[in-house]
Amino acid sequence: MIMRRGQLLLLPANPFFIWGSLAGAYSLNMLLNMALWGRAPWAPDLLALTLVFWGVHQPLRVGMGAAFLFGLLMDVHRGSVLGQHALAYAVLNFFAIAIHRRLLWFTVVSQALHVLPLLAAAHLVALGVRLMVGGNFPGWSMVLAPVIEATLWPLATLLLLLPQRRAPDPDANRPL
């Protein structure tokens, strides 16, 4: 693959770090659901953001099955309709995998703009499932959740790619 000028060569991703970051995002989601704002409709879904990130950067390791499993775990935790988050995360990861080759050519800020519709679609799928089974509309403040998640994309990219960054050791014989 041809790399952009200034783009760093990354080490391979450690599978333990990938699954640990997903488990950490799930735990952080659980913690945020019990925090001061509780289950506010505008609260960001950090697990969805982490699933999109790994769906874009490591699509062979984090597929739709993992997204579905974490969605079921989130459904059980939140006490929502079984399959609401599972379907939303599976759809989200499907679209993330579909655009992963194209998305990596953009800068991190442009990637955030490309990820925003995916996150909004996932929230719409979860809302659609909730409304189909007779749930209440959570309010228009839920529009802020995908926007907050998209603004967190550069921070997530920085933190999740940090262990893969190669230490710069200049050598005349090894230009990489």
C-alpha positions in Angstrom: 0.0 0.0 0.0 1.3 3.4 -0.9 1.5 5.6 2.2 0.8 9.4 2.4 3.8 11.7 3.1 4.4 12.0 6.8 2.4 8.9 7.7 4.1 6.7 10.2 4.8 3.0 9.7 2.9 1.1 12.4 3.7 -2.1 14.1 1.2 -5.0 13.9 -1.7 -4.7 16.4 -1.5 -6.9 19.4 -4.7 -9.0 19.7 -4.7 -8.7 23.5 -4.6 -5.0 23.2 -7.5 -5.0 20.7 -9.7 -7.1 22.9 -8.6 -5.4 26.0 -9.5 -2.0 24.6 -12.9 -3.4 23.6 -13.4 -4.8 27.1 -12.2 -1.5 28.6 -14.6 0.5 26.4 -17.5 -1.8 27.5 -16.5 -1.2 31.1 -16.3 2.5 30.6 -19.7 2.5 29.0 -21.1 0.7 32.0 -19.4 3.2 34.3 -20.7 6.2 32.3 -24.3 4.7 32.4 -24.1 4.8 36.2 -22.4 8.3 36.4 -24.0 11.6 37.2 -25.9 11.9 33.9 -27.1 8.3 34.0 -28.6 7.1 30.7 -28.9 10.5 29.1 -29.7 10.3 25.4 -26.8 12.6 24.5 -24.2 10.5 26.3 -21.6 9.1 23.9 -21.3 5.4 23.3 -17.6 4.7 23.7 -18.0 1.0 22.8 -19.5 1.9 19.5 -16.6 4.3 18.8 -14.1 1.6 19.7 -15.9 -1.0 17.5 -15.8 1.4 14.6 -12.1 2.1 15.1 -11.1 -1.5 15.2 -13.5 -2.3 12.3 -11.7 0.3 10.2 -8.1 -0.6 11.3 -8.4 -4.4 11.9 -11.4 -5.7 10.0 -10.2 -9.3 10.1 -9.9 -9.4 13.8 -13.0 -7.5 14.9 -15.9 -8.4 12.7 -19.6 -8.3 12.9 -19.7 -11.3 15.2 -17.7 -9.4 17.9 -19.9 -6.4 17.4 -23.1 -8.5 17.8 -21.7 -10.1 21.0 -20.7 -6.8 22.5 -24.2 -5.4 21.5 -25.9 -8.3 23.4 -23.7 -7.6 26.4 -24.7 -3.9 26.2 -28.4 -4.9 25.9 -28.2 -7.0 29.0 -26.4 -4.3 30.9 -28.8 -1.5 30.0 -31.9 -3.8 30.3 -33.1 -2.8 26.8 -34.7 -4.9 24.2 -32.5 -7.9 23.6 -30.9 -7.3 20.2 -31.3 -3.5 20.1 -27.7 -2.6 20.5 -26.6 -5.9 18.9 -28.3 -5.0 15.6 -27.0 -1.4 15.8 -23.4 -2.5 16.5 -23.5 -5.1 13.7 -24.8 -2.6 11.2 -22.2 -0.1 12.4 -19.4 -2.5 12.0 -20.6 -3.7 8.6 -20.4 -0.2 7.3 -17.1 0.5 9.0 -15.6 -2.6 7.3 -17.2 -1.6 4.0 -15.4 1.8 4.0 -12.2 0.9 5.8 -9.8 1.0 2.8 -11.1 4.3 1.6 -11.3 5.9 5.1 -7.6 5.3 5.9 -6.5 7.6 3.1 -8.0 10.7 4.8 -6.7 12.7 7.7 -8.0 12.1 11.2 -10.4 15.0 11.1 -11.8 14.0 7.7 -12.1 10.4 9.1 -14.2 11.8 11.9 -16.5 13.5 9.4 -16.8 10.2 7.5 -17.5 8.2 10.7 -20.3 10.6 11.8 -23.0 9.3 9.5 -22.1 5.7 10.5 -22.5 6.5 14.2 -25.8 8.4 13.4 -27.1 5.4 11.5 -26.3 3.1 14.4 -28.2 5.4 16.8 -31.1 5.5 14.4 -31.2 1.7 14.2 -31.3 1.4 18.0 -34.0 4.1 18.1 -36.0 2.3 15.5 -35.9 -1.0 17.4 -36.8 0.8 20.6 -39.8 2.5 19.0 -41.0 -0.7 17.2 -41.4 -2.5 20.5 -43.3 0.4 22.1 -40.5 2.4 23.8 -40.6 6.1 24.3 -38.8 8.6 22.2 -35.8 9.8 24.3 -35.9 13.4 22.9 -34.0 15.4 20.4 -30.9 15.6 22.6 -30.0 12.2 21.3 -28.8 13.9 18.1 -25.8 15.1 20.1 -24.5 11.6 20.8 -23.1 10.8 17.3 -21.6 14.3 17.1 -19.8 13.9 20.5 -18.6 10.4 19.4 -17.3 11.9 16.1 -15.5 14.6 18.0 -13.9 11.9 20.1 -12.6 10.1 17.0 -9.2 11.9 16.9 -8.6 11.2 20.6 -9.6 7.5 20.1 -7.2 7.3 17.1 -4.4 8.7 19.1 -4.9 6.5 22.1 -5.6 3.2 20.3 -2.7 3.6 17.8 -0.2 4.6 20.5 1.1 1.0 21.2 1.6 0.4 17.4 3.8 3.5 16.8 7.3 2.5 15.8 10.1 4.2 17.8 12.0 6.5 15.5 15.5 5.1 15.2 17.3 6.7 12.3 19.8 4.5 10.6 21.6 5.0 7.2 21.1 1.4 6.3 17.5 1.0 7.3 15.3 3.9 6.0 12.1 2.4 7.4 
